[in-house]
Amino acid sequence: MTNEPRQVNGTARFRLQSGLDVLDRWAQAASQSKKNALYKALFAMQDGSLFRTYRVIDDFQQTNELYVLVKDDLVMKIRINGLDVYDIVAIGPRANTVDAQTGRPRTA
């Protein structure tokens, strides 16, 4: 039995399964405003509002992976592992992470 409902108002709630190491490495060099923006997106993922609040682009090359455009210059890549579990795959500048037009990773 669990104290937390899996859905609130019909919206699935997701919990982070892995990726804290990715978050910790990124946070060491990130500014406070970028940290705040990313944490807000992570909370939106947990409460189910991420897909309504942020622009999300499918990674067509990796099944179940999505790019979340957190800010103009910040992207988080996540992997949906099930009905209520996700991983943080990558966090970084938008220019080095995804092409907003195609949704595909940029190459060097």
Secondary structure, DSSP 8 states (H G I E B T S, - for coil): --SS-SEETTEE--EEEE-HHHHHHHHHHS-HHHHHHHHHHHHHHHHT-HHHHSEEEE-TTSTTEEEEEEETTEEEEEEE-SSSEEEEEEEE-HHHH--TTT------
